Amino acid sequence: MINLDEYKLKTIEEGLTKIQFPEYEKVSSDAPVFYNPQMELNRDISILALQTYQKEQDREIDICDLFGGSGIRGVRYKNEIDGVGHVYINDISELANEFEKHNVELNNLEDIEIHQHDASMFLRCNRGEFDVIDIDPFGTPSPFLDSAGYCARRESLLCVTATDTSALCGTYKEPCIRKYNSKPYKSEYCHETGIRILAGFCALTLSKYAKCIEVLLSHSTEHYMRLYLKIKKGSKRTDETLKNIGYISHCKECLYRQTTKGLAASTPDICPECGEKLIQAGPLWLGNIQNKEFITKMIAESENKKLNTKDKLLKLLNSCLIEADSPATFYDVHAICRSLKISAPKLDLILDKINENGFEAKKTHFQPTGIKTNAPLSEIKDILLKLNK
């Protein structure tokens, strides 16, 4: 029997929830029980996303927290979201299980089950049992997505975190190919490419079970990427959704890029702007990665919740809302200006000029100096040169 009195406990409060866990110097997978304070924003956004989903379903929802750690995520879901039935918190660590039980009791909660299983086996043994599956591992979610695809029911919500951004963003190409079956490229918009690789891998993995995804929200924040996916079923619908899988072709000389839909589609080799060889990234998701209606509901829901990161959270959600329906990839103004050997004008001035010329131009949460636009690169360069004069 594990005695929790042997550990020096630290107490924290997130939202309406109090949590205790062993105090340790560094956040890592080697800690006795995993709790990461840097992920509070992630959890706060999840509270809003799951509450919005619950209200759309208009019934009680059952939630699986696949990697429980201290229990912070699962306990908060039960304590702070209305209309939650059962919460299932799983962790393969016996010590984590004891702290999860302790934190459930600390918050006087019921209808929370604690399980000690391998994550994939837990999902496969509970097919169709959960309305929400939350996969928030230390590292890549890749090994668990196949079991999630097998387990996920129709109209359920799949939440996925990836902290291996160095692979998804192309710093380490081989691990991305190995884990996500996709070739990355480290461009100025590599964080968006990483989100799209992750979403594409989810779509292709679930398609084996005649299931498909609708991306409700995605964001790249600090050291991690996060997806909220609505799961739908049916072979025809899945086949149609997979038409969103494709490739991004990028020219590192003039910064031209082109998207090509189709898993087996042929991609261009030569840049039409400067004649240099194009670099390919993919397969990845080329469909929408933000859902305006869902994000708008999340923002409204924030008025009803006590969240420590609310200011930061609303800034991020509003940014995601603004860039919804924009084309894939974005242009980094500073990168273009470097290629033109000019200083960068103010971003708002550039946006105004692009809009005045009949194109759409929006800021993006991926990069403070990034612009999402349907204007061609030649148009953007021309505007930058004129503004510089």
Sequence and secondary structure as in RCSB ss.txt:
>XXXX:A:sequence
MINLDEYKLKTIEEGLTKIQFPEYEKVSSDAPVFYNPQMELNRDISILALQTYQKEQDREIDICDLFGGSGIRGV
RYKNEIDGVGHVYINDISELANEFEKHNVELNNLEDIEIHQHDASMFLRCNRGEFDVIDIDPFGTPSPFLDSAGY
CARRESLLCVTATDTSALCGTYKEPCIRKYNSKPYKSEYCHETGIRILAGFCALTLSKYAKCIEVLLSHSTEHYM
RLYLKIKKGSKRTDETLKNIGYISHCKECLYRQTTKGLAASTPDICPECGEKLIQAGPLWLGNIQNKEFITKMIA
ESENKKLNTKDKLLKLLNSCLIEADSPATFYDVHAICRSLKISAPKLDLILDKINENGFEAKKTHFQPTGIKTNA
PLSEIKDILLKLNK
>XXXX:A:secstr
   GGGS EEEEEETTEEEEEE  SS STTSSS   GGGHHHHHHHHHHHHHHHHHHTS EEEEESS TTSHHHH
HHHHHSTTEEEEEEE S HHHHHHHHHHHHHTT  SEEEE S HHHHHHTTTT  SEEEE  SS  HHHHHHHHH
H  TT EEEEEE  HHHHTTSSHHHHHHHHS B    TTHHHHHHHHHHHHHHHHHHTTTEEEEEEEEEEETTEE
EEEEEEEE HHHHHHHGGGEEEEEE TTT  EEEEE TT     B TTT  B EEEEEEE S S  HHHHHHHHH
HGGGS  TTHHHHHHHHHHHHHHTT  SS EEHHHHHHHHT     HHHHHHHHHHTT  EEEETTEEEEEEESS
 HHHHHHHHHHHH 
